[in-house]
Amino acid sequence: MKILVVDDHTLVRQGLAALLRDQGAATEVVHAGDVAQALAVVATRADLDAVLLDLRMPGADGFAAMGKIGRRRPELPVLILSSSEDPEDVREALRRGALGYVPKSANPEVLLTAVRMVMAGEIYVPSQMLQTGETPTRGRPERGPLLELTPRQSEVLEALARGLSNKEIGRKFNLSEKTVKAHVGAIFRTLAVTNRTQAAHAAQAAGLIPQPLPAGLRDGE
């Protein structure tokens, strides 16, 4: 994997890069010390697999940075790493399209788990949000969010709801597995769900697939 780490502290970037490499979570880590550098990297490195973004940097709005990255590379997963543990910041980050949010107080294992989940197309929500019941992914989506999906995303949603793995979906629509994961991640964000089973229930509720749901949906594939 090739991961862009965006943080204004050089030591933090270097520490994250060492951690990701030591644990086999990245084959290359690209550094950016501010939003302008990050956008330049995103614009020139089509091979990036994910962005690890500090939400609080001097002279920069992390939420706005997420939007700029999303407009340039909508398929590129963004994982927020922040000193803020405010549930409102978590909700806002996920609402704006982040696939995960990791407090800087978390241990390295949590960060690595979050990176792997995001790369699998899932959403990582901090444990404190889940424990308090404040997760922004609660509840079943109404028909409205489904209308926000692109035609291709709707096809991918129907296929995953029928139990197809990412590899099978890729073969079905002649897509790379990386592209399928990007579509699955976008579907999760749009429907405000965290796994394939929840997405399938949303598709079923909207009448996209018949009942009952296929057994053994393969989360994380």
Secondary structure, 3 states (H helix, E strand, C coil): CEEEEECCCHHHHHHHHHHHHHCCCCCEEEEECCHHHHHHHHHHCCCCCEEEEECEECCEEHHHHHHHHHHHCCCCCEEEEECCCCHHHHHHHHHCCCCEEEECCCCHHHHHHHHHHHHCCCCECCHHHHHCCCCCCCCCCCHHHHHCCCHHHHHHHHHHHCCCCHHHHHHHHCCCHHHHHHHHHHHHHHHCCCCHHHHHHHHHHCCCCCCCCCCCCCCCC
